């Protein structure tokens, strides 16, 4: 059971490191800014998500077909998922707005997605945020998904 706590803590730290806001729409982040000579003015910013994020590791295969550009396929795993997409790490270079195919290695399901976020690192794989072209809450095979996930 101790390793479960370690994995959960790692997932939370990873989410914080990637600036993944809290999954609760009621939570807000206090932003401190310097605004034209005003020091430490505080603003509240609430980000409303389409569906709650879950730190979940699912083995997936990301690939691009020849008609979508230079073909590639790479096995990886998710870092964070929601009904509308997720976050993965890829060694292959991808660009924002690029279309990819994502295959759930456990279920065999395939979804087309679009790259919406790319975080290149000095070393190691790039974190890639993606969204499905249509919500796909069942793609992740979660028995009891969060209540705010659409029932598609």
Secondary structure as the mmCIF struct_conf table of DSSP 4:
data_model
#
loop_
_struct_conf.conf_type_id
_struct_conf.id
_struct_conf.beg_label_comp_id
_struct_conf.beg_label_asym_id
_struct_conf.beg_label_seq_id
_struct_conf.end_label_comp_id
_struct_conf.end_label_asym_id
_struct_conf.end_label_seq_id
HELX_RH_AL_P HELX_RH_AL_P1 UNK A 2 UNK A 17
TURN_TY1_P TURN_TY1_P1 UNK A 18 UNK A 19
BEND BEND1 UNK A 23 UNK A 23
TURN_TY1_P TURN_TY1_P2 UNK A 25 UNK A 26
STRN STRN1 UNK A 29 UNK A 35
TURN_TY1_P TURN_TY1_P3 UNK A 36 UNK A 37
STRN STRN2 UNK A 38 UNK A 45
HELX_LH_PP_P HELX_LH_PP_P1 UNK A 47 UNK A 49
BEND BEND2 UNK A 50 UNK A 51
STRN STRN3 UNK A 54 UNK A 54
STRN STRN4 UNK A 59 UNK A 64
HELX_RH_3T_P HELX_RH_3T_P1 UNK A 66 UNK A 68
BEND BEND3 UNK A 69 UNK A 70
STRN STRN5 UNK A 72 UNK A 82
TURN_TY1_P TURN_TY1_P4 UNK A 83 UNK A 84
STRN STRN6 UNK A 85 UNK A 90
BEND BEND4 UNK A 91 UNK A 92
TURN_TY1_P TURN_TY1_P5 UNK A 96 UNK A 97
STRN STRN7 UNK A 99 UNK A 104
TURN_TY1_P TURN_TY1_P6 UNK A 105 UNK A 107
STRN STRN8 UNK A 110 UNK A 119
BEND BEND5 UNK A 122 UNK A 124
HELX_LH_PP_P HELX_LH_PP_P2 UNK A 125 UNK A 125
STRN STRN9 UNK A 126 UNK A 132
BEND BEND6 UNK A 133 UNK A 134
HELX_RH_3T_P HELX_RH_3T_P2 UNK A 137 UNK A 140
TURN_TY1_P TURN_TY1_P7 UNK A 143 UNK A 144
TURN_TY1_P TURN_TY1_P8 UNK A 147 UNK A 148
BEND BEND7 UNK A 149 UNK A 149
#
